[in-house]
């Protein structure tokens, strides 16, 4: 396991930011770490990267305890914090040479050039960081996080401030990195999670509320709510459809197409209703929940 987290607690005074968090992340996994603001995401990431101590529990990175071997752990981890602290008066290339020097890289010049190309900073490399847009500053932050070729990459909101074109480019970079490294990233963009993450961990109020493969998250049963899409062959009113047993919320999409919400799967009841009222169901299917819907169900009170 690249990351092992066992029963971790973190208190700020009397307030618990983490309340017994446990999970493992294997080598080569790209894991989305999700949760509402204040859920404990950044706190957990800072503990893994040795920026802050935990109050109780155990965390290991590549088999090394983060408290006993903090320096060795930092050599194996690349970290892009949420606020992406950079030296704004330094030039892009100068800053990356500076970071490479901190890690005592022998091939500094070649590695800096490689990072600049990898994250798409060729045209900006001779500019001061303070003159860059937020999106390009994120690229600089990503470059410094991976310049020492870490085994584990921790990214806190890595695509914040990027335009749609930049989003696609940085997602591709993260996916390529994830082929050989362990990547843990937090984000509020659900499409990003679905696009690049193998697995999703959702945290709420310092507690893990879901942990599963990305393509299995839609099957998590938070509430027994089903949404059925149905298209009839002729016009029917909402008041008529309310007569269907189990139907709770009914929305017209377009023409004779409807979304019917129910506590359970009522497709048999819909078919029975259609038969009794001389209606033909041209299409009927159970709608799968999106990542955004699962997230809302798990994190809303």
N, C-alpha and C positions, 0 to 999 in steps of 0.2 A: 504493500500500500504506500502511495506517495504521501497521503495525508491521513492521519488517524486522530480523531477528536473523540474523547471519552468523558462524558459527564462534566462538561465545562460550565462553570459559573463565573459571572463577572458582576461585581457590585460597584456602583458609584455612590458612596455613602451608604444609605439604606435602600437605595433603589437598585433592583436587579435588572441589569441589561441582558444577561444570559442566564437562563434557569435550568441548567442541566442538559446542554446540547451534546449530541453524539452523532457522528457519521464518519464513514471512511470513503476516500476517493482513490481509485486505482490509477496506475500509470497509464497515460494515453487517453484518459477521459476528459471531456469538456463538460463541466458541470455549471449549470445556472443556479446561482444562490439568490433567491427572490424573497421579497417581503416588503411591507409598507414602510414608510419613513419611521424611524425609531424602533424598528423590529429587532435590531441587533446585528445586522449584516456587517456593517463597517467594523463594529467592535470585534466580531469573530475573525474577520480578515486581519485586523491589526494584531490580534493574539497569535494567529498562525505565522505572521511575518515578523514576530518578535518586537513589534513597536510598543505594545503595552502588555503587562503581565495579566494572567487570569487570577481570579480569586480562589478557584479550586478546580480540580480536574486534571486532565492529561492531554497534551497535544504533541504529536510526533510528525516530523516532516522527513521523508526518506529514511525513516527509522531513527531519527535524531530527536531527542527531547528538546522542545523549544526553550525551556528554562535552563537546562544544563549545558546545551550546546548552541547557544544563540548565534554566535559568530559563524559557525559552520552552517547553520540553517540559512542564514542570510546569504551565504555564497550559493546556495542551491535554489533560492527563491528570487523571482522577479516580481516587483510590486508596483502597480500603478494606483496610487490613492485617489479617492474621489475628488479632492480639491487640487490634485496634480501640481504640487509645489515645484516651481522652476526658478532658475536665476534669470530674471527678465532682462538684465543688462548684458548677458552673455550671448554670443552668436550661436546658432544651432550647432554647427560643426565643432565650435570651441567647447560647448557644453558637453557634447557627446564624447569628445576627447578627454574632458575632465572626468566624466563618469567612468570611462574605460581605464583611466589612471587609478581611480579609487579601487577598482577591482584588480589592478595590477596585470592587465592584459598585455601579452607580449606583442600581439599583432594589432595594436591600437588603430593604426591608419587604415588597414584593410577592414577591420571589424566596423569602424565608424562608417566607412563608405558602404559597406554591406547593409547596415541598418538604415542609412539614409535612403538607399534604393528600395529596401524592403517595405518601408512605411510611406514611401512617396514624398520625400522631402527634398528631392534633387533641386527644384527651383527655389526652395526656401532656405537652403543650407547656409547661405552667407548672410542671412538676415538676423537681426537681434530677435530673441525670443519674445520680447515685449512688443514687437511690431507684428507678431503673427496673430491670425484669427484664433478663436477658441478651438476650432477643429484641428488646425495645424499644431497648436500647443499639445493637443491630445496625442498627436502622432509623435511629437518629441517625447512625451511621457511614455508612450509605448516603446519607443526605441531604447530609452534608458532602462526600461524594465527587462528587456531581452538581450541587451548588448553583451552580457557576460554568459550567455547561453545557459540559462538556469534550467533545472529539471522541472520546477514547478512555477507556474505563472499565476499570480493573484491580481485580478483586474476589477477595480471598483468603479463602475459606470464608465467603461472604456470608450463608448461611442457618444458620450455626452457632447453636444455642440456640433456634431458632424452633420453635413447636409446629406441628402439621399444618396448621391454618388459616392461620397466619402464613406458612408455607412457600408455600402456594398464592398468597397475596397478593403476596409479594416476588418470586416467580417471574414473576408477571404484570407487575410493575413492570420487572423486568430485560428481559423480552421486549419490552415497549413501548419501553424505552430503546434496545434493540438494533435497532429499525427505522431509526433515524437515526444511531446511533453504533457504534463498534467496541467489543465487550465481550469481555474475556478473564477467565475465572473459574476458580478451582480449587475442588474440592469432593471429598468422599469419598462423596457420595450419588449413586449411579449413576442412580437414577430421575430425579434432577434434571437430569443431563446429557442423558438421553434426552428429557426433556420440553422443554428450552429451548435446547440447543446445536445449531448447524448443523454443527459440526465438532469433532473430538476430537484432542488431542495428548496422548500418554502418554509420560512420562519415567521412567526408572529409572536409579539410580546416576549421575545427571548426563548421561544419554544419551537422545536421543529414540528410542523403540522402536516408535512407531506414530503416524501422522498421516493422518487420512482423514475423510470425511464421516460423520456420526453413523450414518446408516442403512446405511453400508457396513462399519462396524466388525465386525459379526457374521461377515463373510466373510473376515476376516483368518485365515490359516492359521498358527497357532503350532505346533500339533501336529496330526497327521492323525487327530483323534478325532471320531467322529460319534456322535450319539445318535439312535436311531430309536424312535418311539412306535408300538406295534402293539397292536391289540385283536383277539383271536381269538373265534370263536363258541362255544367250549367251554373247559372247564378244562384247563390244561396246567401242568406243574411247572417249576420253575427248572432242575432237573437235566436235564429233557428239552430245554429251550431252549439249554442249554450245548452241545448237539450241533450247533448251527448254526455253520457255518463262519465264522470271523472274530469271533464273539461273545466279548467279554471280560468285561464287567460287566453283570449282569442284575438289574433291580429291579422288583418288583411294585408297581404303583400302587394298583390296586383291582380286585377281581374278576379278569377276564381281560385287564386292561390292563397292559402291560409297557413298560419303558424298557430298550433294549438298546444298550450302548455297544460300539463297535468302532473299529478303526483307520481304516477307510474306510466307504464307503456299501455296506452288505450287504443292502439291501432285496431284491435279486434272490435272495439265498441264503435269506432269511427266507420269501419267497414259495414257493421250491422246497421248503423244509422243511415248510411248511404243506400243500402239495399231497401230499407223500409220506406225511403223517401224517393225512390226511383232515380237515384244519383249514381253516376259512374265515377270512381276514383281513378283519374288518369295517372296520378303519381302519389305515392305515400311513402314517406321514409322517416326514420328516427334521426334527428339532427344531432351530430356530435358536438360536444362542448369545446369551445376554443380554450386556449391557454389562458386568455384574459378572463373568461367566465369562471374557470377553475380557480384562478387566483383570487377573484372577487369573492367566491363562495367560501374559500378557506380563510381569508383574512378579514372579511367584514364581520362585525359583531352580529 
